[in-house]
Amino acid sequence: MNQIDLFESHSTIILDTSPLPLTAAQLIKWVQARYLPQAQERDWVSAINRICHMGGVSTSQFMVTPANARELLATLEPAAHGVSRKTFSNIRSNFISECVALGVIDGNLRGVAMQHSEWAKLCKLIADDKSLSNGLARFMAFCAFKSIAPDLVNDTVLIDYYGWLEERTLVPKPLACARCVPQRWNKASEKFDSWPNPKLSAMETGKKERKIAWADLPDEFRRDADSYLESRRRPDPFDEHPNAPTRPLAEGTIHQQREHIRLAFHVLLEANCPPRDLADLVRPESVKIVLRHYLGSHDRNEPNAFVVVLGKTLIAIAKTYLRLDETELARLKKLTGKLPAAPYDLTEKNKKLLRHFDDDRNIAALQHCFISLMIFLKMRNTGWKTNSATSTILHRLALPLRSFWRLQSAVRT
């Protein structure tokens, strides 16, 4: 027999230790075999069944592990199943309680740090700073739970904390949660003289791939690129060259082309042939290296919209800025013309999403959602009058809804 403390209910239940992991169906049998109050057994069994149903998984196949449960809970959309946020919160809470009782995850550590003599002092010290208190609460509770004194906190403890989040909790984003700790810990160390001296290093996990930053580009190349971008931002209306740009590009397009130039330079830098200026960048051999790099990271026969647009940026540089002759431009266009064309169509994922609205009930629910939001926004304003901000919000919502009806009709056709 093994004693497990249920932190959430602040009660202790004596449970038999079962071999882990279990499937959801085995977990249901495990719950039914316990001497639990009838209401609690009903709620726990219902929670397992509803979580699996909403996630589209079979109870006989779904393995109840922290990683699987975290991934499943993150994908659930209660509104799509007619479940309110309050009801889903209760379902999720019951499911987590089962996982705690079974020993799949650790229980809620809320308040544990305040029960530790040393950590309680630090909790009170940062209580008025919400950024620090909220950002460090879970980490301080973990250290108190593991009996780690504040003076013993180091990078090794941080890695153990990340492992605990991954293996013993259902925190949605364990890595992001762990990565925020060093920044807040070091900030508290600078703000409070009584804070423990050890500082934490920033977490670096997984594949570390860093593209060259715009500021790190060679001066000559960056000046040439900035000159091109400025010519597209503010074209000269008196330029009589036939290939001169006639209208300015939007800032979003300018930013996109800036990224294309930076990424193309990085590819050539990795290939040990960094371009000195934009003329080097759009040489046929350089263009081949860049396109092969990005096309080679995918199926070569699969359309890749990013590579197609990147190729258009390189041609735009050659045509409007460098103003190459027609023969050279034709060669570059022939190279980019060999890329698989990106289909002008919805992706299969988006088509699948829109097929949900073949059901008229879902369309009615979406319309009702829009009307309810409109009423809510009106009620937030004095005298039920829609102000300019509310009108802007409703207008911006109406546009995608109109687009949705058209797309949905096209999919049906």
C-alpha positions as CSV (number, residue, x, y, z in Angstrom):
1,M,0.0,0.0,0.0
2,N,1.2,3.5,-0.8
3,Q,0.1,6.7,0.7
4,I,-0.4,9.6,-1.8
5,D,-1.1,13.1,-0.7
6,L,-3.8,14.8,-2.8
7,F,-2.7,18.5,-2.6
8,E,-5.8,19.8,-4.4
9,S,-8.3,18.3,-2.0
10,H,-6.0,18.5,1.0
11,S,-6.9,14.9,1.8
12,T,-4.9,11.7,2.0
13,I,-6.2,8.5,0.5
14,I,-4.6,5.1,0.8
15,L,-4.3,3.6,-2.7
16,D,-2.7,0.5,-4.1
17,T,0.3,1.3,-6.3
18,S,-0.5,0.1,-9.9
19,P,2.0,-0.6,-12.6
20,L,2.4,2.5,-14.9
21,P,1.6,3.6,-17.5
22,L,-2.0,2.5,-17.9
23,T,-4.4,3.0,-20.7
24,A,-7.4,5.2,-20.1
25,A,-9.6,2.1,-20.1
26,Q,-7.4,0.5,-17.4
27,L,-7.5,3.8,-15.5
28,I,-11.3,3.6,-15.5
29,K,-11.2,0.1,-14.1
30,W,-8.7,1.2,-11.5
31,V,-11.0,4.0,-10.4
32,Q,-14.0,1.7,-10.2
33,A,-12.0,-0.8,-8.1
34,R,-11.3,1.8,-5.4
35,Y,-13.5,2.5,-2.4
36,L,-14.3,6.0,-3.5
37,P,-17.5,8.0,-2.8
38,Q,-20.1,7.3,-5.4
39,A,-20.2,10.9,-6.7
40,Q,-16.4,11.1,-7.0
41,E,-16.2,7.8,-8.9
42,R,-18.9,9.0,-11.3
43,D,-17.1,12.3,-11.9
44,W,-13.7,10.7,-12.4
45,V,-14.9,8.1,-14.8
46,S,-16.9,10.7,-16.7
47,A,-13.9,13.0,-16.9
48,I,-11.7,10.2,-18.5
49,N,-14.4,9.3,-21.1
50,R,-15.2,13.0,-22.0
51,I,-11.5,13.9,-22.3
52,C,-10.9,11.0,-24.7
53,H,-14.1,11.6,-26.6
54,M,-13.2,15.3,-27.2
55,G,-9.7,14.4,-28.2
56,G,-10.8,11.8,-30.6
57,V,-8.8,8.9,-29.0
58,S,-9.9,5.5,-27.8
59,T,-9.8,4.8,-24.1
60,S,-8.3,1.3,-24.9
61,Q,-5.4,2.8,-26.8
62,F,-4.6,6.1,-25.1
63,M,-1.7,5.7,-22.6
64,V,-2.0,8.0,-19.6
65,T,1.4,9.6,-19.4
66,P,2.3,13.2,-18.7
67,A,3.5,13.8,-22.2
68,N,0.4,12.2,-23.8
69,A,-2.0,13.9,-21.4
70,R,-0.4,17.3,-21.9
71,E,-0.6,17.0,-25.7
72,L,-4.2,15.9,-25.6
73,L,-5.4,18.6,-23.3
74,A,-3.6,21.3,-25.4
75,T,-5.6,20.2,-28.5
76,L,-9.1,20.2,-26.9
77,E,-11.6,22.8,-28.0
78,P,-14.5,22.7,-25.6
79,A,-16.7,25.0,-27.6
80,A,-16.5,22.6,-30.6
81,H,-18.2,19.9,-28.5
82,G,-20.8,22.2,-26.9
83,V,-19.0,22.3,-23.6
84,S,-18.8,25.5,-21.6
85,R,-15.5,26.8,-20.2
86,K,-16.7,26.2,-16.6
87,T,-17.8,22.6,-17.3
88,F,-14.5,21.9,-19.1
89,S,-12.6,23.3,-16.2
90,N,-14.3,20.8,-13.9
91,I,-13.7,17.9,-16.3
92,R,-10.0,18.9,-16.5
93,S,-9.7,19.2,-12.8
94,N,-11.2,15.7,-12.2
95,F,-8.9,14.2,-14.8
96,I,-5.8,15.8,-13.2
97,S,-6.9,14.6,-9.7
98,E,-7.0,11.0,-11.1
99,C,-3.5,11.4,-12.5
100,V,-2.3,12.7,-9.1
101,A,-4.0,9.8,-7.2
102,L,-2.6,7.2,-9.6
103,G,0.9,8.8,-9.2
104,V,1.2,9.8,-12.9
105,I,2.0,13.4,-11.9
106,D,2.8,15.2,-8.7
107,G,0.0,17.1,-7.0
108,N,-0.6,20.9,-6.8
109,L,2.4,22.5,-4.9
110,R,0.6,25.7,-4.2
111,G,1.6,27.0,-0.8
112,V,4.5,24.6,-0.3
113,A,7.1,27.4,-0.5
114,M,5.4,29.4,2.2
115,Q,5.7,26.4,4.5
116,H,9.5,26.3,4.1
117,S,11.3,28.6,6.5
118,E,13.9,29.9,4.0
119,W,11.7,30.1,0.9
120,A,8.9,31.8,2.8
121,K,11.1,34.8,3.4
122,L,11.9,35.1,-0.3
123,C,8.2,34.7,-1.2
124,K,7.3,37.6,1.1
125,L,10.2,39.7,-0.3
126,I,8.8,39.6,-3.9
127,A,5.1,39.5,-3.0
128,D,4.6,43.1,-4.2
129,D,6.3,42.4,-7.6
130,K,3.7,40.4,-9.7
131,S,6.2,39.7,-12.4
132,L,8.7,38.1,-10.0
133,S,6.2,36.4,-7.7
134,N,4.2,34.8,-10.6
135,G,7.3,33.9,-12.6
136,L,9.1,32.2,-9.7
137,A,6.2,30.7,-7.7
138,R,6.3,27.3,-9.3
139,F,10.1,27.1,-9.2
140,M,10.2,28.1,-5.5
141,A,7.5,25.5,-4.7
142,F,9.6,22.9,-6.6
143,C,12.7,23.7,-4.6
144,A,10.8,23.7,-1.3
145,F,9.2,20.4,-2.3
146,K,12.6,18.9,-3.0
147,S,14.1,20.4,0.2
148,I,16.6,22.5,-1.8
149,A,17.7,25.6,0.1
150,P,17.8,28.9,-1.7
151,D,21.6,29.2,-1.4
152,L,22.0,25.8,-3.2
153,V,20.1,26.9,-6.3
154,N,22.2,26.6,-9.5
155,D,22.0,25.6,-13.2
156,T,21.8,21.9,-12.2
157,V,18.7,22.6,-10.1
158,L,17.2,24.5,-13.0
159,I,17.7,21.5,-15.4
160,D,16.1,19.2,-12.7
161,Y,13.2,21.6,-12.5
162,Y,12.7,21.4,-16.3
163,G,12.8,17.6,-16.1
164,W,10.2,17.7,-13.3
165,L,7.9,19.9,-15.4
166,E,8.2,17.5,-18.4
167,E,7.9,14.2,-16.5
168,R,5.7,15.0,-13.4
169,T,3.4,17.8,-14.4
170,L,0.8,18.8,-17.0
171,V,2.2,22.3,-17.5
172,P,1.3,23.2,-21.2
173,K,4.8,24.5,-22.1
174,P,7.5,23.1,-19.8
175,L,10.4,24.5,-21.7
176,A,9.0,28.1,-21.8
177,C,8.1,27.8,-18.1
178,A,11.7,26.8,-17.2
179,R,13.3,29.4,-19.5
180,C,11.7,32.3,-17.8
181,V,13.2,31.4,-14.4
182,P,16.8,32.6,-14.9
183,Q,15.7,36.1,-16.1
184,R,13.4,36.6,-13.1
185,W,15.8,35.0,-10.6
186,N,18.6,37.2,-11.7
187,K,16.4,40.3,-11.7
188,A,15.4,39.5,-8.1
189,S,19.0,39.1,-7.2
190,E,19.8,42.6,-8.6
191,K,16.7,44.2,-6.9
192,F,17.1,42.7,-3.4
193,D,20.3,42.7,-1.4
194,S,19.1,39.7,0.7
195,W,18.5,37.5,-2.4
196,P,20.8,34.5,-2.7
197,N,24.0,35.2,-4.6
198,P,24.1,32.5,-7.2
199,K,22.9,33.7,-10.6
200,L,21.3,31.3,-13.2
201,S,22.4,30.9,-16.8
202,A,19.9,31.1,-19.6
203,M,18.7,27.7,-20.7
204,E,19.9,26.5,-24.1
205,T,18.3,23.2,-25.1
206,G,17.7,21.4,-28.4
207,K,19.1,22.4,-31.7
208,K,20.8,25.8,-31.7
209,E,20.5,27.2,-35.1
210,R,21.2,30.9,-35.5
211,K,20.9,32.8,-38.7
212,I,23.1,35.9,-39.2
213,A,21.4,39.1,-37.9
214,W,20.9,42.1,-40.2
215,A,23.3,44.2,-38.1
216,D,26.1,41.5,-38.5
217,L,26.0,41.6,-42.3
218,P,29.2,43.1,-43.9
219,D,29.0,46.9,-44.2
220,E,29.2,47.0,-47.9
221,F,26.5,44.4,-48.5
222,R,24.2,45.9,-45.9
223,R,24.5,49.4,-47.4
224,D,23.7,48.0,-50.8
225,A,20.7,46.1,-49.5
226,D,19.4,49.2,-47.5
227,S,19.8,51.2,-50.7
228,Y,17.6,48.7,-52.6
229,L,15.0,48.6,-49.9
230,E,14.8,52.4,-49.8
231,S,14.4,52.5,-53.5
232,R,11.4,50.2,-53.2
233,R,10.0,52.1,-50.2
234,R,10.3,55.5,-52.0
235,P,10.7,55.0,-55.7
236,D,11.9,58.0,-57.8
237,P,8.9,59.2,-59.9
238,F,11.3,60.8,-62.4
239,D,13.4,57.7,-63.1
240,E,12.9,57.1,-66.8
241,H,14.5,53.6,-66.9
242,P,11.9,51.0,-68.2
243,N,12.5,48.7,-65.2
244,A,12.4,51.4,-62.6
245,P,9.8,50.7,-59.8
246,T,6.6,52.8,-60.3
247,R,4.9,52.5,-56.9
248,P,6.1,52.0,-53.3
249,L,5.9,48.6,-51.7
250,A,4.0,48.1,-48.4
251,E,6.1,48.0,-45.2
252,G,5.1,44.3,-44.8
253,T,6.5,43.5,-48.2
254,I,9.7,45.5,-47.5
255,H,10.2,43.5,-44.3
256,Q,9.6,40.3,-46.2
257,Q,12.2,41.1,-48.8
258,R,14.7,42.2,-46.2
259,E,14.3,38.8,-44.6
260,H,14.8,37.1,-48.0
261,I,18.0,39.0,-48.5
262,R,19.3,38.2,-45.0
263,L,18.5,34.5,-45.3
264,A,20.0,34.2,-48.8
265,F,23.2,35.8,-47.6
266,H,23.3,33.3,-44.7
267,V,22.9,30.3,-47.1
268,L,25.8,31.6,-49.2
269,L,27.9,32.3,-46.1
270,E,27.4,28.7,-45.0
271,A,28.4,27.6,-48.5
272,N,31.7,29.5,-48.1
273,C,30.9,32.0,-50.9
274,P,29.5,35.1,-49.1
275,P,28.4,37.8,-51.6
276,R,30.1,41.2,-51.4
277,D,27.0,43.0,-52.7
278,L,23.6,42.4,-54.3
279,A,25.2,41.9,-57.7
280,D,27.0,38.8,-56.2
281,L,23.7,37.7,-54.5
282,V,21.8,37.4,-57.8
283,R,24.5,35.8,-59.9
284,P,23.0,32.6,-61.4
285,E,25.3,30.3,-59.4
286,S,24.4,32.1,-56.2
287,V,20.7,31.8,-57.0
288,K,21.1,28.1,-57.6
289,I,22.8,27.6,-54.3
290,V,20.1,29.5,-52.4
291,L,17.1,27.8,-54.2
292,R,18.7,24.3,-53.8
293,H,19.2,24.9,-50.1
294,Y,15.6,25.7,-49.4
295,L,14.1,23.3,-51.9
296,G,16.4,20.5,-50.6
297,S,15.0,20.8,-47.1
298,H,11.6,19.6,-48.5
299,D,10.4,17.1,-51.0
300,R,11.8,18.5,-54.3
301,N,8.6,17.8,-56.1
302,E,6.5,19.4,-53.4
303,P,5.4,23.0,-54.0
304,N,7.1,25.5,-51.6
305,A,5.6,29.0,-51.6
306,F,8.5,30.4,-49.6
307,V,11.1,29.4,-52.2
308,V,8.9,30.8,-55.0
309,V,8.5,34.2,-53.3
310,L,12.2,34.2,-52.4
311,G,13.0,33.7,-56.1
312,K,10.7,36.6,-57.0
313,T,12.6,38.8,-54.6
314,L,15.9,38.0,-56.2
315,I,14.5,38.7,-59.7
316,A,13.1,42.0,-58.4
317,I,16.5,43.0,-57.2
318,A,18.1,42.1,-60.5
319,K,15.4,43.9,-62.5
320,T,14.6,47.1,-60.6
321,Y,17.8,47.8,-58.7
322,L,20.7,46.3,-60.7
323,R,18.8,46.6,-64.0
324,L,20.4,43.7,-65.7
325,D,19.8,43.2,-69.4
326,E,17.0,41.1,-70.8
327,T,19.3,38.1,-71.5
328,E,20.5,37.9,-67.8
329,L,17.0,38.4,-66.5
330,A,15.6,35.7,-68.8
331,R,18.3,33.3,-67.4
332,L,17.3,34.1,-63.8
333,K,13.6,33.7,-64.6
334,K,14.3,30.4,-66.2
335,L,16.0,29.2,-63.0
336,T,13.1,30.2,-60.8
337,G,10.6,28.9,-63.3
338,K,11.9,25.4,-62.6
339,L,10.5,25.6,-59.1
340,P,7.3,23.6,-58.4
341,A,4.4,26.0,-58.6
342,A,2.6,26.7,-55.4
343,P,-1.1,25.8,-55.9
344,Y,-3.6,28.7,-55.6
345,D,-5.9,26.7,-53.3
346,L,-6.6,26.0,-49.7
347,T,-4.4,23.5,-47.9
348,E,-5.9,20.2,-46.9
349,K,-5.8,21.2,-43.3
350,N,-7.9,24.3,-44.0
351,K,-10.3,22.4,-46.2
352,K,-10.8,19.9,-43.4
353,L,-11.5,22.7,-41.0
354,L,-14.1,24.2,-43.3
355,R,-15.9,20.9,-43.8
356,H,-17.0,21.1,-40.2
357,F,-19.3,23.8,-41.4
358,D,-21.1,21.5,-43.7
359,D,-23.3,21.0,-40.6
360,D,-25.8,23.9,-40.4
361,R,-25.7,23.7,-36.7
362,N,-22.0,24.8,-36.6
363,I,-22.8,27.7,-38.9
364,A,-25.7,28.8,-36.6
365,A,-23.3,28.6,-33.6
366,L,-20.8,30.8,-35.3
367,Q,-23.4,33.4,-36.3
368,H,-24.8,33.3,-32.7
369,C,-21.2,33.8,-31.4
370,F,-20.8,36.9,-33.6
371,I,-24.2,38.4,-32.5
372,S,-23.5,37.6,-28.8
373,L,-20.1,39.4,-29.1
374,M,-21.8,42.4,-30.7
375,I,-24.3,42.6,-27.9
376,F,-21.6,42.3,-25.3
377,L,-19.5,45.0,-26.8
378,K,-22.6,47.3,-27.0
379,M,-23.4,46.7,-23.3
380,R,-19.8,47.7,-22.4
381,N,-20.5,51.2,-23.8
382,T,-22.6,53.8,-22.0
383,G,-26.2,54.0,-23.2
384,W,-25.9,51.1,-25.5
385,K,-24.2,53.2,-28.1
386,T,-21.5,51.7,-30.3
387,N,-18.4,53.9,-30.2
388,S,-15.7,54.1,-32.9
389,A,-13.5,51.4,-31.3
390,T,-16.4,49.0,-31.1
391,S,-17.4,49.6,-34.7
392,T,-13.8,49.0,-35.8
393,I,-13.8,45.7,-33.9
394,L,-17.1,44.6,-35.4
395,H,-16.0,45.6,-38.9
396,R,-12.8,43.6,-38.6
397,L,-14.8,40.6,-37.5
398,A,-17.3,41.0,-40.3
399,L,-14.7,40.9,-43.0
400,P,-13.3,37.5,-42.2
401,L,-16.8,36.1,-41.6
402,R,-17.9,37.3,-45.0
403,S,-14.7,35.6,-46.5
404,F,-15.5,32.5,-44.5
405,W,-19.0,32.2,-46.0
406,R,-17.6,32.5,-49.5
407,L,-14.9,29.9,-48.9
408,Q,-17.3,27.6,-47.2
409,S,-19.6,27.8,-50.2
410,A,-16.7,27.1,-52.6
411,V,-15.8,24.0,-50.6
412,R,-19.4,22.8,-50.7
413,T,-19.4,23.3,-54.4
